[in-house]
């Protein structure tokens, strides 16, 4: 299971990096919704990692400097891999969501959610890129594996 999760985070890291690069190359046509969504995508992975580790989290919709996005993506990736390698995926973690409601999930569930969440928002970003006359990039998992 850990190897498969690592593979999914490698995929997530790779296509987050590609989306950031694509946005950078088309900055003049990119709207604020796209910028908001790429930030949210990265923030969410940082939040889930931090919930697992009991560390301080980003705000869900905070806007980071565009120049910092690659570094945030890299740090998220390294932290997720560290969690996978060092922790028991079946361990349960209590946390609070952004509204203060308490929940408990396994580390596996939290990490899988982070991957799925990123995939969902990259799809939204691609849709918005197309609406802004920017060619979307193929970010499906199968394209990563080919």
Secondary structure, DSSP 8 states (H G I E B T S, - for coil): -HHHHHHHHHHHHHHHHHHHHHHHHTGGG--HHHHHHHHHHHHHHHHHHHHHHT-----TT----GGGHHHHHHHHHHHHHHHHHHS-TT-EEEEE-TTS-EEEEEHHHHHHHHHHHHHHHHHHHHHHHHHTT-------HHHHH-
